Amino acid sequence: MTCNVGTTDRLLRAIVGSAIIALGIYFQSWWGLIGVIPLLTALSAVCPSYMPFKISTAKEPATAPEVQETKQD
């Protein structure tokens, strides 16, 4: 799978996911498990909901310079 979540997006997802989990623990609610979703997408750098819309917050990877072949006799 290709990375479609950028650095800033990953950081925000990790913070929000952790906060939701912490609130779920604090209030002793199962709703805190929802925080696992943004946390997993932050760790994997892949967001399945971005794929159908072809959204990507990740920077495009730098293209490698083409290698020129040299003839040796």
PDB file of N, CA, C and O in Angstrom:
ATOM      1  N   MET A   1       0.834  -1.180   0.000  1.00  0.00           N
ATOM      2  CA  MET A   1       0.000   0.000   0.000  1.00  0.00           C
ATOM      3  C   MET A   1       0.877   1.242   0.000  1.00  0.00           C
ATOM      4  O   MET A   1       1.963   1.256   0.579  1.00  0.00           O
ATOM      5  N   THR A   2       0.399   2.252  -0.641  1.00  0.00           N
ATOM      6  CA  THR A   2       1.163   3.486  -0.692  1.00  0.00           C
ATOM      7  C   THR A   2       0.761   4.393   0.471  1.00  0.00           C
ATOM      8  O   THR A   2      -0.395   4.420   0.895  1.00  0.00           O
ATOM      9  N   CYS A   3       1.717   5.110   0.955  1.00  0.00           N
ATOM     10  CA  CYS A   3       1.506   6.038   2.060  1.00  0.00           C
ATOM     11  C   CYS A   3       0.661   7.207   1.559  1.00  0.00           C
ATOM     12  O   CYS A   3       1.028   7.856   0.579  1.00  0.00           O
ATOM     13  N   ASN A   4      -0.466   7.483   2.219  1.00  0.00           N
ATOM     14  CA  ASN A   4      -1.291   8.614   1.814  1.00  0.00           C
ATOM     15  C   ASN A   4      -1.575   9.562   2.986  1.00  0.00           C
ATOM     16  O   ASN A   4      -2.460  10.414   2.897  1.00  0.00           O
ATOM     17  N   VAL A   5      -0.832   9.414   4.068  1.00  0.00           N
ATOM     18  CA  VAL A   5      -0.995  10.274   5.240  1.00  0.00           C
ATOM     19  C   VAL A   5       0.339  10.969   5.506  1.00  0.00           C
ATOM     20  O   VAL A   5       1.357  10.316   5.737  1.00  0.00           O
ATOM     21  N   GLY A   6       0.319  12.290   5.470  1.00  0.00           N
ATOM     22  CA  GLY A   6       1.530  13.070   5.666  1.00  0.00           C
ATOM     23  C   GLY A   6       1.935  13.181   7.125  1.00  0.00           C
ATOM     24  O   GLY A   6       1.236  12.693   8.013  1.00  0.00           O
ATOM     25  N   THR A   7       3.063  13.823   7.363  1.00  0.00           N
ATOM     26  CA  THR A   7       3.642  13.933   8.698  1.00  0.00           C
ATOM     27  C   THR A   7       2.742  14.696   9.660  1.00  0.00           C
ATOM     28  O   THR A   7       2.496  14.231  10.773  1.00  0.00           O
ATOM     29  N   THR A   8       2.248  15.856   9.250  1.00  0.00           N
ATOM     30  CA  THR A   8       1.376  16.650  10.112  1.00  0.00           C
ATOM     31  C   THR A   8       0.080  15.906  10.394  1.00  0.00           C
ATOM     32  O   THR A   8      -0.401  15.892  11.527  1.00  0.00           O
ATOM     33  N   ASP A   9      -0.479  15.294   9.370  1.00  0.00           N
ATOM     34  CA  ASP A   9      -1.708  14.514   9.505  1.00  0.00           C
ATOM     35  C   ASP A   9      -1.495  13.350  10.480  1.00  0.00           C
ATOM     36  O   ASP A   9      -2.360  13.071  11.312  1.00  0.00           O
ATOM     37  N   ARG A  10      -0.356  12.676  10.380  1.00  0.00           N
ATOM     38  CA  ARG A  10      -0.047  11.557  11.273  1.00  0.00           C
ATOM     39  C   ARG A  10       0.059  12.029  12.718  1.00  0.00           C
ATOM     40  O   ARG A  10      -0.450  11.377  13.629  1.00  0.00           O
ATOM     41  N   LEU A  11       0.720  13.162  12.924  1.00  0.00           N
ATOM     42  CA  LEU A  11       0.881  13.701  14.268  1.00  0.00           C
ATOM     43  C   LEU A  11      -0.475  14.043  14.885  1.00  0.00           C
ATOM     44  O   LEU A  11      -0.737  13.704  16.039  1.00  0.00           O
ATOM     45  N   LEU A  12      -1.335  14.714  14.117  1.00  0.00           N
ATOM     46  CA  LEU A  12      -2.667  15.059  14.617  1.00  0.00           C
ATOM     47  C   LEU A  12      -3.497  13.816  14.914  1.00  0.00           C
ATOM     48  O   LEU A  12      -4.206  13.777  15.919  1.00  0.00           O
ATOM     49  N   ARG A  13      -3.421  12.810  14.063  1.00  0.00           N
ATOM     50  CA  ARG A  13      -4.160  11.570  14.291  1.00  0.00           C
ATOM     51  C   ARG A  13      -3.682  10.869  15.561  1.00  0.00           C
ATOM     52  O   ARG A  13      -4.489  10.337  16.323  1.00  0.00           O
ATOM     53  N   ALA A  14      -2.373  10.871  15.784  1.00  0.00           N
ATOM     54  CA  ALA A  14      -1.825  10.231  16.980  1.00  0.00           C
ATOM     55  C   ALA A  14      -2.277  10.963  18.245  1.00  0.00           C
ATOM     56  O   ALA A  14      -2.621  10.327  19.241  1.00  0.00           O
ATOM     57  N   ILE A  15      -2.278  12.286  18.205  1.00  0.00           N
ATOM     58  CA  ILE A  15      -2.707  13.073  19.367  1.00  0.00           C
ATOM     59  C   ILE A  15      -4.193  12.866  19.638  1.00  0.00           C
ATOM     60  O   ILE A  15      -4.592  12.614  20.775  1.00  0.00           O
ATOM     61  N   VAL A  16      -5.010  12.973  18.594  1.00  0.00           N
ATOM     62  CA  VAL A  16      -6.460  12.816  18.759  1.00  0.00           C
ATOM     63  C   VAL A  16      -6.805  11.395  19.211  1.00  0.00           C
ATOM     64  O   VAL A  16      -7.629  11.209  20.106  1.00  0.00           O
ATOM     65  N   GLY A  17      -6.182  10.405  18.596  1.00  0.00           N
ATOM     66  CA  GLY A  17      -6.442   9.018  18.989  1.00  0.00           C
ATOM     67  C   GLY A  17      -6.064   8.751  20.428  1.00  0.00           C
ATOM     68  O   GLY A  17      -6.808   8.095  21.158  1.00  0.00           O
ATOM     69  N   SER A  18      -4.920   9.252  20.840  1.00  0.00           N
ATOM     70  CA  SER A  18      -4.486   9.074  22.226  1.00  0.00           C
ATOM     71  C   SER A  18      -5.425   9.791  23.200  1.00  0.00           C
ATOM     72  O   SER A  18      -5.724   9.267  24.273  1.00  0.00           O
ATOM     73  N   ALA A  19      -5.888  10.987  22.828  1.00  0.00           N
ATOM     74  CA  ALA A  19      -6.803  11.739  23.680  1.00  0.00           C
ATOM     75  C   ALA A  19      -8.138  11.015  23.833  1.00  0.00           C
ATOM     76  O   ALA A  19      -8.698  10.972  24.928  1.00  0.00           O
ATOM     77  N   ILE A  20      -8.645  10.452  22.747  1.00  0.00           N
ATOM     78  CA  ILE A  20      -9.913   9.719  22.812  1.00  0.00           C
ATOM     79  C   ILE A  20      -9.768   8.487  23.704  1.00  0.00           C
ATOM     80  O   ILE A  20     -10.649   8.192  24.511  1.00  0.00           O
ATOM     81  N   ILE A  21      -8.671   7.783  23.558  1.00  0.00           N
ATOM     82  CA  ILE A  21      -8.418   6.607  24.398  1.00  0.00           C
ATOM     83  C   ILE A  21      -8.312   7.026  25.867  1.00  0.00           C
ATOM     84  O   ILE A  21      -8.878   6.369  26.741  1.00  0.00           O
ATOM     85  N   ALA A  22      -7.590   8.114  26.139  1.00  0.00           N
ATOM     86  CA  ALA A  22      -7.423   8.592  27.514  1.00  0.00           C
ATOM     87  C   ALA A  22      -8.767   9.002  28.116  1.00  0.00           C
ATOM     88  O   ALA A  22      -9.045   8.708  29.279  1.00  0.00           O
ATOM     89  N   LEU A  23      -9.599   9.679  27.323  1.00  0.00           N
ATOM     90  CA  LEU A  23     -10.925  10.061  27.815  1.00  0.00           C
ATOM     91  C   LEU A  23     -11.794   8.835  28.077  1.00  0.00           C
ATOM     92  O   LEU A  23     -12.558   8.804  29.042  1.00  0.00           O
ATOM     93  N   GLY A  24     -11.677   7.830  27.219  1.00  0.00           N
ATOM     94  CA  GLY A  24     -12.426   6.591  27.433  1.00  0.00           C
ATOM     95  C   GLY A  24     -12.016   5.904  28.728  1.00  0.00           C
ATOM     96  O   GLY A  24     -12.853   5.364  29.451  1.00  0.00           O
ATOM     97  N   ILE A  25     -10.725   5.931  29.009  1.00  0.00           N
ATOM     98  CA  ILE A  25     -10.238   5.335  30.262  1.00  0.00           C
ATOM     99  C   ILE A  25     -10.702   6.176  31.455  1.00  0.00           C
ATOM    100  O   ILE A  25     -11.147   5.629  32.464  1.00  0.00           O
ATOM    101  N   TYR A  26     -10.598   7.499  31.340  1.00  0.00           N
ATOM    102  CA  TYR A  26     -10.974   8.389  32.431  1.00  0.00           C
ATOM    103  C   TYR A  26     -12.456   8.238  32.785  1.00  0.00           C
ATOM    104  O   TYR A  26     -12.816   8.127  33.957  1.00  0.00           O
ATOM    105  N   PHE A  27     -13.315   8.236  31.752  1.00  0.00           N
ATOM    106  CA  PHE A  27     -14.753   8.131  31.990  1.00  0.00           C
ATOM    107  C   PHE A  27     -15.230   6.687  32.069  1.00  0.00           C
ATOM    108  O   PHE A  27     -16.428   6.436  32.208  1.00  0.00           O
ATOM    109  N   GLN A  28     -14.314   5.744  31.983  1.00  0.00           N
ATOM    110  CA  GLN A  28     -14.614   4.310  32.036  1.00  0.00           C
ATOM    111  C   GLN A  28     -15.705   3.942  31.029  1.00  0.00           C
ATOM    112  O   GLN A  28     -16.723   3.335  31.364  1.00  0.00           O
ATOM    113  N   SER A  29     -15.446   4.335  29.788  1.00  0.00           N
ATOM    114  CA  SER A  29     -16.403   4.104  28.716  1.00  0.00           C
ATOM    115  C   SER A  29     -15.747   3.312  27.590  1.00  0.00           C
ATOM    116  O   SER A  29     -14.563   3.486  27.300  1.00  0.00           O
ATOM    117  N   TRP A  30     -16.519   2.455  26.971  1.00  0.00           N
ATOM    118  CA  TRP A  30     -16.034   1.685  25.833  1.00  0.00           C
ATOM    119  C   TRP A  30     -15.862   2.550  24.597  1.00  0.00           C
ATOM    120  O   TRP A  30     -15.227   2.122  23.633  1.00  0.00           O
ATOM    121  N   TRP A  31     -16.413   3.757  24.603  1.00  0.00           N
ATOM    122  CA  TRP A  31     -16.280   4.656  23.469  1.00  0.00           C
ATOM    123  C   TRP A  31     -14.816   5.046  23.231  1.00  0.00           C
ATOM    124  O   TRP A  31     -14.465   5.503  22.143  1.00  0.00           O
ATOM    125  N   GLY A  32     -13.982   4.871  24.226  1.00  0.00           N
ATOM    126  CA  GLY A  32     -12.567   5.165  24.077  1.00  0.00           C
ATOM    127  C   GLY A  32     -11.867   4.284  23.056  1.00  0.00           C
ATOM    128  O   GLY A  32     -10.803   4.634  22.547  1.00  0.00           O
ATOM    129  N   LEU A  33     -12.475   3.129  22.757  1.00  0.00           N
ATOM    130  CA  LEU A  33     -11.892   2.227  21.757  1.00  0.00           C
ATOM    131  C   LEU A  33     -11.901   2.835  20.351  1.00  0.00           C
ATOM    132  O   LEU A  33     -11.140   2.406  19.483  1.00  0.00           O
ATOM    133  N   ILE A  34     -12.750   3.821  20.131  1.00  0.00           N
ATOM    134  CA  ILE A  34     -12.789   4.488  18.825  1.00  0.00           C
ATOM    135  C   ILE A  34     -11.453   5.180  18.551  1.00  0.00           C
ATOM    136  O   ILE A  34     -11.081   5.368  17.393  1.00  0.00           O
ATOM    137  N   GLY A  35     -10.736   5.558  19.600  1.00  0.00           N
ATOM    138  CA  GLY A  35      -9.438   6.217  19.450  1.00  0.00           C
ATOM    139  C   GLY A  35      -8.386   5.326  18.818  1.00  0.00           C
ATOM    140  O   GLY A  35      -7.350   5.814  18.366  1.00  0.00           O
ATOM    141  N   VAL A  36      -8.639   4.027  18.780  1.00  0.00           N
ATOM    142  CA  VAL A  36      -7.685   3.097  18.165  1.00  0.00           C
ATOM    143  C   VAL A  36      -7.608   3.327  16.655  1.00  0.00           C
ATOM    144  O   VAL A  36      -6.552   3.128  16.053  1.00  0.00           O
ATOM    145  N   ILE A  37      -8.697   3.738  16.050  1.00  0.00           N
ATOM    146  CA  ILE A  37      -8.733   3.923  14.588  1.00  0.00           C
ATOM    147  C   ILE A  37      -7.764   5.021  14.136  1.00  0.00           C
ATOM    148  O   ILE A  37      -6.909   4.753  13.291  1.00  0.00           O
ATOM    149  N   PRO A  38      -7.864   6.245  14.667  1.00  0.00           N
ATOM    150  CA  PRO A  38      -6.884   7.250  14.214  1.00  0.00           C
ATOM    151  C   PRO A  38      -5.457   6.904  14.631  1.00  0.00           C
ATOM    152  O   PRO A  38      -4.504   7.265  13.940  1.00  0.00           O
ATOM    153  N   LEU A  39      -5.305   6.213  15.750  1.00  0.00           N
ATOM    154  CA  LEU A  39      -3.964   5.828  16.186  1.00  0.00           C
ATOM    155  C   LEU A  39      -3.343   4.820  15.215  1.00  0.00           C
ATOM    156  O   LEU A  39      -2.162   4.928  14.886  1.00  0.00           O
ATOM    157  N   LEU A  40      -4.124   3.851  14.760  1.00  0.00           N
ATOM    158  CA  LEU A  40      -3.611   2.863  13.801  1.00  0.00           C
ATOM    159  C   LEU A  40      -3.308   3.488  12.440  1.00  0.00           C
ATOM    160  O   LEU A  40      -2.319   3.137  11.797  1.00  0.00           O
ATOM    161  N   THR A  41      -4.155   4.408  12.010  1.00  0.00           N
ATOM    162  CA  THR A  41      -3.881   5.058  10.725  1.00  0.00           C
ATOM    163  C   THR A  41      -2.651   5.952  10.819  1.00  0.00           C
ATOM    164  O   THR A  41      -1.939   6.136   9.832  1.00  0.00           O
ATOM    165  N   ALA A  42      -2.399   6.507  11.997  1.00  0.00           N
ATOM    166  CA  ALA A  42      -1.176   7.315  12.177  1.00  0.00           C
ATOM    167  C   ALA A  42       0.059   6.426  12.148  1.00  0.00           C
ATOM    168  O   ALA A  42       1.077   6.788  11.559  1.00  0.00           O
ATOM    169  N   LEU A  43      -0.031   5.268  12.782  1.00  0.00           N
ATOM    170  CA  LEU A  43       1.124   4.370  12.818  1.00  0.00           C
ATOM    171  C   LEU A  43       1.414   3.735  11.463  1.00  0.00           C
ATOM    172  O   LEU A  43       2.575   3.531  11.111  1.00  0.00           O
ATOM    173  N   SER A  44       0.368   3.421  10.700  1.00  0.00           N
ATOM    174  CA  SER A  44       0.573   2.756   9.411  1.00  0.00           C
ATOM    175  C   SER A  44       0.769   3.737   8.259  1.00  0.00           C
ATOM    176  O   SER A  44       1.239   3.343   7.192  1.00  0.00           O
ATOM    177  N   ALA A  45       0.414   5.014   8.458  1.00  0.00           N
ATOM    178  CA  ALA A  45       0.505   6.066   7.430  1.00  0.00           C
ATOM    179  C   ALA A  45      -0.378   5.781   6.226  1.00  0.00           C
ATOM    180  O   ALA A  45      -0.129   6.281   5.129  1.00  0.00           O
ATOM    181  N   VAL A  46      -1.411   4.975   6.438  1.00  0.00           N
ATOM    182  CA  VAL A  46      -2.362   4.658   5.373  1.00  0.00           C
ATOM    183  C   VAL A  46      -3.765   4.869   5.912  1.00  0.00           C
ATOM    184  O   VAL A  46      -4.127   4.316   6.950  1.00  0.00           O
ATOM    185  N   CYS A  47      -4.559   5.672   5.206  1.00  0.00           N
ATOM    186  CA  CYS A  47      -5.937   5.910   5.600  1.00  0.00           C
ATOM    187  C   CYS A  47      -6.855   5.325   4.525  1.00  0.00           C
ATOM    188  O   CYS A  47      -6.906   5.842   3.409  1.00  0.00           O
ATOM    189  N   PRO A  48      -7.581   4.251   4.852  1.00  0.00           N
ATOM    190  CA  PRO A  48      -8.457   3.626   3.856  1.00  0.00           C
ATOM    191  C   PRO A  48      -9.561   4.556   3.346  1.00  0.00           C
ATOM    192  O   PRO A  48     -10.001   4.410   2.206  1.00  0.00           O
ATOM    193  N   SER A  49     -10.012   5.503   4.161  1.00  0.00           N
ATOM    194  CA  SER A  49     -11.073   6.404   3.705  1.00  0.00           C
ATOM    195  C   SER A  49     -10.569   7.448   2.709  1.00  0.00           C
ATOM    196  O   SER A  49     -11.376   8.070   2.019  1.00  0.00           O
ATOM    197  N   TYR A  50      -9.260   7.653   2.620  1.00  0.00           N
ATOM    198  CA  TYR A  50      -8.692   8.561   1.633  1.00  0.00           C
ATOM    199  C   TYR A  50      -8.628   7.906   0.252  1.00  0.00           C
ATOM    200  O   TYR A  50      -8.669   8.604  -0.761  1.00  0.00           O
ATOM    201  N   MET A  51      -8.529   6.591   0.200  1.00  0.00           N
ATOM    202  CA  MET A  51      -8.284   5.885  -1.063  1.00  0.00           C
ATOM    203  C   MET A  51      -9.356   6.072  -2.132  1.00  0.00           C
ATOM    204  O   MET A  51      -8.996   6.351  -3.275  1.00  0.00           O
ATOM    205  N   PRO A  52     -10.652   5.938  -1.835  1.00  0.00           N
ATOM    206  CA  PRO A  52     -11.645   6.092  -2.914  1.00  0.00           C
ATOM    207  C   PRO A  52     -11.656   7.490  -3.528  1.00  0.00           C
ATOM    208  O   PRO A  52     -12.018   7.658  -4.692  1.00  0.00           O
ATOM    209  N   PHE A  53     -11.263   8.486  -2.747  1.00  0.00           N
ATOM    210  CA  PHE A  53     -11.265   9.859  -3.226  1.00  0.00           C
ATOM    211  C   PHE A  53      -9.906  10.306  -3.754  1.00  0.00           C
ATOM    212  O   PHE A  53      -9.745  11.446  -4.190  1.00  0.00           O
ATOM    213  N   LYS A  54      -8.926   9.397  -3.711  1.00  0.00           N
ATOM    214  CA  LYS A  54      -7.570   9.667  -4.174  1.00  0.00           C
ATOM    215  C   LYS A  54      -6.966  10.893  -3.481  1.00  0.00           C
ATOM    216  O   LYS A  54      -6.305  11.720  -4.109  1.00  0.00           O
ATOM    217  N   ILE A  55      -7.211  10.985  -2.166  1.00  0.00           N
ATOM    218  CA  ILE A  55      -6.663  12.058  -1.349  1.00  0.00           C
ATOM    219  C   ILE A  55      -5.339  11.591  -0.767  1.00  0.00           C
ATOM    220  O   ILE A  55      -5.199  10.435  -0.367  1.00  0.00           O
ATOM    221  N   SER A  56      -4.379  12.487  -0.721  1.00  0.00           N
ATOM    222  CA  SER A  56      -3.099  12.172  -0.102  1.00  0.00           C
ATOM    223  C   SER A  56      -2.535  13.436   0.529  1.00  0.00           C
ATOM    224  O   SER A  56      -2.401  14.462  -0.138  1.00  0.00           O
ATOM    225  N   THR A  57      -2.204  13.361   1.818  1.00  0.00           N
ATOM    226  CA  THR A  57      -1.566  14.490   2.481  1.00  0.00           C
ATOM    227  C   THR A  57      -0.057  14.279   2.566  1.00  0.00           C
ATOM    228  O   THR A  57       0.667  15.120   3.099  1.00  0.00           O
ATOM    229  N   ALA A  58       0.408  13.158   2.040  1.00  0.00           N
ATOM    230  CA  ALA A  58       1.836  12.846   2.045  1.00  0.00           C
ATOM    231  C   ALA A  58       2.519  13.551   0.878  1.00  0.00           C
ATOM    232  O   ALA A  58       1.942  13.733  -0.194  1.00  0.00           O
ATOM    233  N   LYS A  59       3.746  13.934   1.120  1.00  0.00           N
ATOM    234  CA  LYS A  59       4.526  14.525   0.034  1.00  0.00           C
ATOM    235  C   LYS A  59       4.876  13.425  -0.958  1.00  0.00           C
ATOM    236  O   LYS A  59       5.077  12.268  -0.587  1.00  0.00           O
ATOM    237  N   GLU A  60       4.942  13.804  -2.195  1.00  0.00           N
ATOM    238  CA  GLU A  60       5.319  12.854  -3.232  1.00  0.00           C
ATOM    239  C   GLU A  60       6.761  12.427  -3.032  1.00  0.00           C
ATOM    240  O   GLU A  60       7.611  13.267  -2.736  1.00  0.00           O
ATOM    241  N   PRO A  61       7.058  11.153  -3.185  1.00  0.00           N
ATOM    242  CA  PRO A  61       8.444  10.725  -3.028  1.00  0.00           C
ATOM    243  C   PRO A  61       9.319  11.315  -4.127  1.00  0.00           C
ATOM    244  O   PRO A  61       8.894  11.462  -5.273  1.00  0.00           O
ATOM    245  N   ALA A  62      10.529  11.643  -3.759  1.00  0.00           N
ATOM    246  CA  ALA A  62      11.472  12.198  -4.732  1.00  0.00           C
ATOM    247  C   ALA A  62      11.809  11.138  -5.763  1.00  0.00           C
ATOM    248  O   ALA A  62      12.002   9.967  -5.435  1.00  0.00           O
ATOM    249  N   THR A  63      11.875  11.563  -6.999  1.00  0.00           N
ATOM    250  CA  THR A  63      12.211  10.606  -8.044  1.00  0.00           C
ATOM    251  C   THR A  63      13.712  10.383  -8.054  1.00  0.00           C
ATOM    252  O   THR A  63      14.495  11.321  -7.904  1.00  0.00           O
ATOM    253  N   ALA A  64      14.089   9.167  -8.227  1.00  0.00           N
ATOM    254  CA  ALA A  64      15.509   8.819  -8.265  1.00  0.00           C
ATOM    255  C   ALA A  64      16.093   9.245  -9.606  1.00  0.00           C
ATOM    256  O   ALA A  64      15.429   9.113 -10.634  1.00  0.00           O
ATOM    257  N   PRO A  65      17.299   9.746  -9.615  1.00  0.00           N
ATOM    258  CA  PRO A  65      17.910  10.128 -10.884  1.00  0.00           C
ATOM    259  C   PRO A  65      18.140   8.888 -11.747  1.00  0.00           C
ATOM    260  O   PRO A  65      18.463   7.808 -11.252  1.00  0.00           O
ATOM    261  N   GLU A  66      17.965   9.077 -13.023  1.00  0.00           N
ATOM    262  CA  GLU A  66      18.146   7.959 -13.939  1.00  0.00           C
ATOM    263  C   GLU A  66      19.620   7.587 -14.026  1.00  0.00           C
ATOM    264  O   GLU A  66      20.497   8.449 -14.071  1.00  0.00           O
ATOM    265  N   VAL A  67      19.863   6.307 -14.048  1.00  0.00           N
ATOM    266  CA  VAL A  67      21.232   5.804 -14.126  1.00  0.00           C
ATOM    267  C   VAL A  67      21.596   5.601 -15.590  1.00  0.00           C
ATOM    268  O   VAL A  67      20.871   4.945 -16.338  1.00  0.00           O
ATOM    269  N   GLN A  68      22.708   6.162 -15.982  1.00  0.00           N
ATOM    270  CA  GLN A  68      23.155   5.992 -17.352  1.00  0.00           C
ATOM    271  C   GLN A  68      24.129   4.828 -17.399  1.00  0.00           C
ATOM    272  O   GLN A  68      25.060   4.720 -16.600  1.00  0.00           O
ATOM    273  N   GLU A  69      23.876   3.973 -18.361  1.00  0.00           N
ATOM    274  CA  GLU A  69      24.768   2.821 -18.516  1.00  0.00           C
ATOM    275  C   GLU A  69      25.980   3.233 -19.332  1.00  0.00           C
ATOM    276  O   GLU A  69      25.874   4.004 -20.286  1.00  0.00           O
ATOM    277  N   THR A  70      27.124   2.711 -18.945  1.00  0.00           N
ATOM    278  CA  THR A  70      28.344   2.971 -19.704  1.00  0.00           C
ATOM    279  C   THR A  70      28.824   1.668 -20.302  1.00  0.00           C
ATOM    280  O   THR A  70      28.748   0.608 -19.682  1.00  0.00           O
ATOM    281  N   LYS A  71      29.315   1.772 -21.507  1.00  0.00           N
ATOM    282  CA  LYS A  71      29.851   0.575 -22.179  1.00  0.00           C
ATOM    283  C   LYS A  71      31.304   0.388 -21.779  1.00  0.00           C
ATOM    284  O   LYS A  71      32.103   1.324 -21.790  1.00  0.00           O
ATOM    285  N   GLN A  72      31.609  -0.807 -21.437  1.00  0.00           N
ATOM    286  CA  GLN A  72      32.996  -1.123 -21.150  1.00  0.00           C
ATOM    287  C   GLN A  72      33.434  -2.204 -22.118  1.00  0.00           C
ATOM    288  O   GLN A  72      32.729  -3.192 -22.322  1.00  0.00           O
ATOM    289  N   ASP A  73      34.600  -2.012 -22.713  1.00  0.00           N
ATOM    290  CA  ASP A  73      35.107  -2.998 -23.675  1.00  0.00           C
ATOM    291  C   ASP A  73      35.965  -4.021 -23.010  1.00  0.00           C
ATOM    292  O   ASP A  73      36.474  -4.925 -23.673  1.00  0.00           O
TER     293      ASP A  73
END
